[in-house]
């Protein structure tokens, strides 16, 4: 089931998603499970992470959560361009997660000869942890309809691998690692986090009855339980 949650402002989306994320993690742990969450980057995602860190979360054991990433910029580990760096500063370092459960994608200054090897290494790590049956995948949406680092017309849209190297990204920096549709779709639930009228056309194309993955990659996310968290601007073309 695809559910649309349209809220008045990006700030309202931030608050609602933060509260629901804490509730989802607490619920999984109450069932005796260690939840596995795929994080994303982007402005609204980082706002959500800050909001989560500020919420009371006594029902959550943050040391018993596995964190993964849907994509990453292949730059040095301390670069502010990295998605994981922002998430660490805004959330992970604040709530006291177990570093062993934070599965960052390789950085450009780590011991991987090239981008392809780095992507393959992340794929192996995911396979070693059960192949990536996630509880929740968080995704942003680009104005061109891309998700993670799966861009319109790119060959990675057709990949059967778990994680792929992406070169010549239309958004800087050019080198990236991304999970594929096959990996992203191995989850119980997906949440799209979208704000701003600059994303309205992409939202409409992603949710239209007809369209192609190559023109709007978000259509490649086929998880039965998906929720679109939208502010009114992002929903304005629906």
Short mmCIF file of the C-alpha atoms (twelve columns), coordinates in Angstrom:
data_MODEL
# 
_entry.id   MODEL 
# 
loop_
_atom_site.group_PDB 
_atom_site.id 
_atom_site.type_symbol 
_atom_site.label_atom_id 
_atom_site.label_alt_id 
_atom_site.label_comp_id 
_atom_site.label_asym_id 
_atom_site.label_seq_id 
_atom_site.Cartn_x 
_atom_site.Cartn_y 
_atom_site.Cartn_z 
_atom_site.pdbx_PDB_model_num 
ATOM 1   C CA . UNK A 1   0.000  0.000   0.000   1 
ATOM 2   C CA . UNK A 2   1.277  3.455   -0.914  1 
ATOM 3   C CA . UNK A 3   0.287  6.108   1.596   1 
ATOM 4   C CA . UNK A 4   0.546  9.868   1.129   1 
ATOM 5   C CA . UNK A 5   1.044  12.035  4.180   1 
ATOM 6   C CA . UNK A 6   0.797  15.686  3.144   1 
ATOM 7   C CA . UNK A 7   1.657  18.191  5.869   1 
ATOM 8   C CA . UNK A 8   1.594  21.992  5.685   1 
ATOM 9   C CA . UNK A 9   5.335  22.683  5.897   1 
ATOM 10  C CA . UNK A 10  8.731  21.029  5.798   1 
ATOM 11  C CA . UNK A 11  8.995  21.668  9.537   1 
ATOM 12  C CA . UNK A 12  5.784  19.714  10.091  1 
ATOM 13  C CA . UNK A 13  7.149  16.831  7.991   1 
ATOM 14  C CA . UNK A 14  10.339 16.899  10.030  1 
ATOM 15  C CA . UNK A 15  8.488  16.643  13.342  1 
ATOM 16  C CA . UNK A 16  6.112  13.916  12.192  1 
ATOM 17  C CA . UNK A 17  8.796  11.724  10.634  1 
ATOM 18  C CA . UNK A 18  11.078 12.090  13.659  1 
ATOM 19  C CA . UNK A 19  8.312  10.992  16.012  1 
ATOM 20  C CA . UNK A 20  7.319  8.055   13.832  1 
ATOM 21  C CA . UNK A 21  10.924 6.944   13.352  1 
ATOM 22  C CA . UNK A 22  11.479 6.748   17.102  1 
ATOM 23  C CA . UNK A 23  8.181  4.871   17.468  1 
ATOM 24  C CA . UNK A 24  9.119  2.371   14.712  1 
ATOM 25  C CA . UNK A 25  12.486 1.613   16.306  1 
ATOM 26  C CA . UNK A 26  10.948 1.246   19.768  1 
ATOM 27  C CA . UNK A 27  8.245  -1.038  18.369  1 
ATOM 28  C CA . UNK A 28  10.751 -3.328  16.682  1 
ATOM 29  C CA . UNK A 29  12.828 -3.580  19.835  1 
ATOM 30  C CA . UNK A 30  9.728  -4.319  21.910  1 
ATOM 31  C CA . UNK A 31  9.259  -7.362  19.666  1 
ATOM 32  C CA . UNK A 32  12.780 -8.510  20.514  1 
ATOM 33  C CA . UNK A 33  14.323 -7.499  17.179  1 
ATOM 34  C CA . UNK A 34  17.337 -5.354  16.324  1 
ATOM 35  C CA . UNK A 35  15.945 -2.919  13.742  1 
ATOM 36  C CA . UNK A 36  17.914 -2.269  10.577  1 
ATOM 37  C CA . UNK A 37  17.489 1.231   9.134   1 
ATOM 38  C CA . UNK A 38  18.814 2.638   5.854   1 
ATOM 39  C CA . UNK A 39  19.579 6.347   6.144   1 
ATOM 40  C CA . UNK A 40  19.656 8.941   3.396   1 
ATOM 41  C CA . UNK A 41  21.227 12.354  2.949   1 
ATOM 42  C CA . UNK A 42  19.758 15.714  2.079   1 
ATOM 43  C CA . UNK A 43  18.469 18.835  3.758   1 
ATOM 44  C CA . UNK A 44  15.203 17.493  5.142   1 
ATOM 45  C CA . UNK A 45  16.816 14.205  6.209   1 
ATOM 46  C CA . UNK A 46  19.406 16.072  8.245   1 
ATOM 47  C CA . UNK A 47  16.658 18.160  9.844   1 
ATOM 48  C CA . UNK A 48  14.858 14.939  10.756  1 
ATOM 49  C CA . UNK A 49  18.005 13.498  12.324  1 
ATOM 50  C CA . UNK A 50  18.408 16.590  14.478  1 
ATOM 51  C CA . UNK A 51  14.763 16.349  15.501  1 
ATOM 52  C CA . UNK A 52  15.119 12.660  16.408  1 
ATOM 53  C CA . UNK A 53  18.157 13.418  18.564  1 
ATOM 54  C CA . UNK A 54  16.155 16.080  20.426  1 
ATOM 55  C CA . UNK A 55  13.169 13.821  21.160  1 
ATOM 56  C CA . UNK A 56  12.723 11.834  24.361  1 
ATOM 57  C CA . UNK A 57  13.545 8.263   23.372  1 
ATOM 58  C CA . UNK A 58  13.686 6.307   26.596  1 
ATOM 59  C CA . UNK A 59  11.967 3.367   24.912  1 
ATOM 60  C CA . UNK A 60  14.819 3.044   22.385  1 
ATOM 61  C CA . UNK A 61  18.126 1.301   23.000  1 
ATOM 62  C CA . UNK A 62  20.257 3.118   20.443  1 
ATOM 63  C CA . UNK A 63  23.067 0.602   20.868  1 
ATOM 64  C CA . UNK A 64  20.755 -2.047  19.390  1 
ATOM 65  C CA . UNK A 65  20.022 -0.517  15.981  1 
ATOM 66  C CA . UNK A 66  21.841 -1.288  12.729  1 
ATOM 67  C CA . UNK A 67  22.355 1.723   10.460  1 
ATOM 68  C CA . UNK A 68  23.108 1.493   6.741   1 
ATOM 69  C CA . UNK A 69  23.195 4.003   3.887   1 
ATOM 70  C CA . UNK A 70  21.358 4.016   0.588   1 
ATOM 71  C CA . UNK A 71  24.147 5.915   -1.123  1 
ATOM 72  C CA . UNK A 72  27.295 7.867   -0.408  1 
ATOM 73  C CA . UNK A 73  29.599 10.382  -2.043  1 
ATOM 74  C CA . UNK A 74  33.007 8.794   -2.685  1 
ATOM 75  C CA . UNK A 75  35.129 11.437  -0.988  1 
ATOM 76  C CA . UNK A 76  37.458 11.366  2.043   1 
ATOM 77  C CA . UNK A 77  35.925 10.156  5.303   1 
ATOM 78  C CA . UNK A 78  36.053 13.560  6.981   1 
ATOM 79  C CA . UNK A 79  34.494 15.438  4.057   1 
ATOM 80  C CA . UNK A 80  31.370 17.448  4.785   1 
ATOM 81  C CA . UNK A 81  30.028 16.165  1.448   1 
ATOM 82  C CA . UNK A 82  29.481 12.716  2.941   1 
ATOM 83  C CA . UNK A 83  25.965 11.716  3.973   1 
ATOM 84  C CA . UNK A 84  27.244 9.720   6.936   1 
ATOM 85  C CA . UNK A 85  29.188 12.669  8.346   1 
ATOM 86  C CA . UNK A 86  26.041 14.772  8.689   1 
ATOM 87  C CA . UNK A 87  24.090 11.873  10.186  1 
ATOM 88  C CA . UNK A 88  26.856 11.227  12.692  1 
ATOM 89  C CA . UNK A 89  27.005 14.830  13.849  1 
ATOM 90  C CA . UNK A 90  23.233 15.345  13.928  1 
ATOM 91  C CA . UNK A 91  22.087 11.991  15.324  1 
ATOM 92  C CA . UNK A 92  24.418 9.046   15.781  1 
ATOM 93  C CA . UNK A 93  27.046 10.757  17.922  1 
ATOM 94  C CA . UNK A 94  24.322 12.455  19.963  1 
ATOM 95  C CA . UNK A 95  22.246 9.418   20.941  1 
ATOM 96  C CA . UNK A 96  25.174 7.070   21.557  1 
ATOM 97  C CA . UNK A 97  24.901 4.323   18.973  1 
ATOM 98  C CA . UNK A 98  27.192 1.298   18.891  1 
ATOM 99  C CA . UNK A 99  29.901 2.124   16.291  1 
ATOM 100 C CA . UNK A 100 30.004 -1.562  15.314  1 
ATOM 101 C CA . UNK A 101 26.389 -1.264  14.123  1 
ATOM 102 C CA . UNK A 102 27.048 1.794   11.930  1 
ATOM 103 C CA . UNK A 103 27.760 0.470   8.442   1 
ATOM 104 C CA . UNK A 104 29.258 3.400   6.575   1 
ATOM 105 C CA . UNK A 105 30.071 3.080   2.896   1 
ATOM 106 C CA . UNK A 106 33.806 3.147   2.066   1 
ATOM 107 C CA . UNK A 107 35.512 6.522   1.740   1 
ATOM 108 C CA . UNK A 108 37.907 7.598   -0.984  1 
ATOM 109 C CA . UNK A 109 40.860 7.703   1.432   1 
ATOM 110 C CA . UNK A 110 40.317 4.171   2.754   1 
ATOM 111 C CA . UNK A 111 41.980 0.947   1.641   1 
ATOM 112 C CA . UNK A 112 40.078 0.281   -1.584  1 
ATOM 113 C CA . UNK A 113 41.965 0.551   -4.869  1 
ATOM 114 C CA . UNK A 114 39.085 2.114   -6.767  1 
ATOM 115 C CA . UNK A 115 35.402 2.953   -6.740  1 
ATOM 116 C CA . UNK A 116 34.295 -0.422  -8.093  1 
ATOM 117 C CA . UNK A 117 36.175 -2.253  -5.342  1 
ATOM 118 C CA . UNK A 118 34.652 0.052   -2.738  1 
ATOM 119 C CA . UNK A 119 31.115 -0.660  -3.989  1 
ATOM 120 C CA . UNK A 120 31.811 -4.403  -4.065  1 
ATOM 121 C CA . UNK A 121 33.105 -4.254  -0.490  1 
ATOM 122 C CA . UNK A 122 29.864 -2.684  0.724   1 
ATOM 123 C CA . UNK A 123 27.883 -5.322  -1.109  1 
ATOM 124 C CA . UNK A 124 29.887 -8.037  0.631   1 
ATOM 125 C CA . UNK A 125 29.325 -6.417  4.027   1 
ATOM 126 C CA . UNK A 126 25.592 -6.338  3.409   1 
ATOM 127 C CA . UNK A 127 25.544 -9.989  2.356   1 
ATOM 128 C CA . UNK A 128 27.488 -10.933 5.484   1 
ATOM 129 C CA . UNK A 129 24.707 -9.332  7.548   1 
ATOM 130 C CA . UNK A 130 21.922 -11.420 6.082   1 
ATOM 131 C CA . UNK A 131 21.683 -9.809  2.662   1 
ATOM 132 C CA . UNK A 132 19.950 -6.682  3.826   1 
ATOM 133 C CA . UNK A 133 16.413 -7.427  4.966   1 
ATOM 134 C CA . UNK A 134 15.823 -3.935  6.303   1 
ATOM 135 C CA . UNK A 135 13.044 -2.736  8.557   1 
ATOM 136 C CA . UNK A 136 12.916 0.715   7.013   1 
ATOM 137 C CA . UNK A 137 14.570 2.518   4.112   1 
ATOM 138 C CA . UNK A 138 14.584 6.327   4.081   1 
ATOM 139 C CA . UNK A 139 14.870 7.971   0.669   1 
ATOM 140 C CA . UNK A 140 15.010 11.494  -0.638  1 
ATOM 141 C CA . UNK A 141 13.899 12.443  -4.133  1 
ATOM 142 C CA . UNK A 142 15.749 14.609  -6.631  1 
ATOM 143 C CA . UNK A 143 14.032 17.080  -8.970  1 
ATOM 144 C CA . UNK A 144 14.955 14.669  -11.779 1 
ATOM 145 C CA . UNK A 145 13.247 11.785  -9.981  1 
ATOM 146 C CA . UNK A 146 16.422 10.066  -8.760  1 
ATOM 147 C CA . UNK A 147 16.635 8.149   -5.499  1 
ATOM 148 C CA . UNK A 148 19.841 7.201   -3.676  1 
ATOM 149 C CA . UNK A 149 22.406 7.711   -6.485  1 
ATOM 150 C CA . UNK A 150 20.317 6.013   -9.151  1 
ATOM 151 C CA . UNK A 151 19.955 8.659   -11.842 1 
ATOM 152 C CA . UNK A 152 17.722 8.825   -14.938 1 
ATOM 153 C CA . UNK A 153 19.145 6.905   -17.871 1 
ATOM 154 C CA . UNK A 154 22.142 5.480   -15.957 1 
ATOM 155 C CA . UNK A 155 23.099 1.834   -16.457 1 
ATOM 156 C CA . UNK A 156 23.015 1.242   -12.689 1 
ATOM 157 C CA . UNK A 157 19.210 1.242   -12.925 1 
ATOM 158 C CA . UNK A 158 19.479 -2.217  -14.476 1 
ATOM 159 C CA . UNK A 159 22.119 -3.655  -12.136 1 
ATOM 160 C CA . UNK A 160 21.600 -6.956  -10.328 1 
ATOM 161 C CA . UNK A 161 24.390 -6.190  -7.845  1 
ATOM 162 C CA . UNK A 162 23.800 -5.118  -4.248  1 
ATOM 163 C CA . UNK A 163 25.874 -1.942  -4.402  1 
ATOM 164 C CA . UNK A 164 27.236 -0.211  -7.488  1 
ATOM 165 C CA . UNK A 165 29.817 2.391   -8.413  1 
ATOM 166 C CA . UNK A 166 28.397 5.566   -9.948  1 
ATOM 167 C CA . UNK A 167 30.601 7.848   -12.009 1 
ATOM 168 C CA . UNK A 168 29.822 11.176  -13.659 1 
ATOM 169 C CA . UNK A 169 26.906 11.898  -11.348 1 
ATOM 170 C CA . UNK A 170 24.841 14.860  -12.610 1 
ATOM 171 C CA . UNK A 171 25.124 16.198  -9.062  1 
ATOM 172 C CA . UNK A 172 28.573 16.844  -7.575  1 
ATOM 173 C CA . UNK A 173 30.661 15.150  -6.400  1 
ATOM 174 C CA . UNK A 174 30.798 12.882  -9.461  1 
ATOM 175 C CA . UNK A 175 31.882 9.596   -7.839  1 
ATOM 176 C CA . UNK A 176 29.397 7.769   -5.620  1 
ATOM 177 C CA . UNK A 177 28.327 4.389   -4.280  1 
ATOM 178 C CA . UNK A 178 24.674 3.403   -4.312  1 
ATOM 179 C CA . UNK A 179 22.530 0.491   -3.294  1 
ATOM 180 C CA . UNK A 180 20.563 -0.890  -6.227  1 
ATOM 181 C CA . UNK A 181 16.817 -1.300  -6.522  1 
ATOM 182 C CA . UNK A 182 17.240 -4.956  -5.614  1 
ATOM 183 C CA . UNK A 183 18.865 -4.021  -2.311  1 
ATOM 184 C CA . UNK A 184 16.622 -1.044  -1.521  1 
ATOM 185 C CA . UNK A 185 13.490 -3.093  -2.135  1 
ATOM 186 C CA . UNK A 186 14.523 -5.728  0.424   1 
ATOM 187 C CA . UNK A 187 12.766 -3.902  3.218   1 
ATOM 188 C CA . UNK A 188 9.531  -4.024  5.154   1 
ATOM 189 C CA . UNK A 189 8.837  -0.357  4.510   1 
ATOM 190 C CA . UNK A 190 10.092 2.674   2.567   1 
ATOM 191 C CA . UNK A 191 9.599  6.313   3.511   1 
ATOM 192 C CA . UNK A 192 10.124 9.027   0.905   1 
ATOM 193 C CA . UNK A 193 11.058 12.367  2.501   1 
ATOM 194 C CA . UNK A 194 10.282 15.243  0.145   1 
ATOM 195 C CA . UNK A 195 9.823  18.978  0.562   1 
ATOM 196 C CA . UNK A 196 9.708  22.022  -1.687  1 
ATOM 197 C CA . UNK A 197 7.955  22.930  -4.919  1 
ATOM 198 C CA . UNK A 198 11.134 22.118  -6.848  1 
ATOM 199 C CA . UNK A 199 10.331 18.436  -6.238  1 
ATOM 200 C CA . UNK A 200 6.623  18.653  -7.125  1 
ATOM 201 C CA . UNK A 201 6.976  17.496  -10.725 1 
ATOM 202 C CA . UNK A 202 9.180  14.549  -9.716  1 
ATOM 203 C CA . UNK A 203 6.661  13.504  -7.055  1 
ATOM 204 C CA . UNK A 204 3.845  13.605  -9.601  1 
ATOM 205 C CA . UNK A 205 5.838  11.552  -12.124 1 
ATOM 206 C CA . UNK A 206 6.856  8.995   -9.508  1 
ATOM 207 C CA . UNK A 207 3.239  8.461   -8.450  1 
ATOM 208 C CA . UNK A 208 1.630  8.662   -11.902 1 
ATOM 209 C CA . UNK A 209 -0.189 5.585   -13.247 1 
ATOM 210 C CA . UNK A 210 2.269  5.377   -16.154 1 
ATOM 211 C CA . UNK A 211 5.954  6.120   -16.559 1 
ATOM 212 C CA . UNK A 212 9.374  4.481   -16.735 1 
ATOM 213 C CA . UNK A 213 12.149 3.841   -14.276 1 
ATOM 214 C CA . UNK A 214 14.691 5.259   -16.703 1 
ATOM 215 C CA . UNK A 215 12.923 8.631   -16.775 1 
ATOM 216 C CA . UNK A 216 11.902 8.634   -13.097 1 
ATOM 217 C CA . UNK A 217 14.057 6.235   -11.061 1 
ATOM 218 C CA . UNK A 218 11.845 6.544   -7.967  1 
ATOM 219 C CA . UNK A 219 9.407  4.283   -9.811  1 
ATOM 220 C CA . UNK A 220 11.912 1.451   -9.319  1 
ATOM 221 C CA . UNK A 221 11.051 1.347   -5.611  1 
ATOM 222 C CA . UNK A 222 8.355  -1.314  -5.524  1 
ATOM 223 C CA . UNK A 223 8.020  -2.060  -1.817  1 
ATOM 224 C CA . UNK A 224 4.417  -2.813  -0.921  1 
ATOM 225 C CA . UNK A 225 4.465  -0.614  2.176   1 
ATOM 226 C CA . UNK A 226 5.648  2.833   1.148   1 
ATOM 227 C CA . UNK A 227 4.870  6.219   2.634   1 
ATOM 228 C CA . UNK A 228 5.408  9.557   0.940   1 
ATOM 229 C CA . UNK A 229 6.009  12.275  3.531   1 
ATOM 230 C CA . UNK A 230 5.357  15.514  1.649   1 
ATOM 231 C CA . UNK A 231 4.912  19.142  2.483   1 
ATOM 232 C CA . UNK A 232 2.204  20.999  0.584   1 
ATOM 233 C CA . UNK A 233 4.697  22.450  -1.887  1 
ATOM 234 C CA . UNK A 234 6.061  19.018  -2.828  1 
ATOM 235 C CA . UNK A 235 2.504  17.702  -3.229  1 
ATOM 236 C CA . UNK A 236 1.303  20.673  -5.274  1 
ATOM 237 C CA . UNK A 237 1.369  18.858  -8.665  1 
ATOM 238 C CA . UNK A 238 -0.613 15.823  -7.519  1 
# 
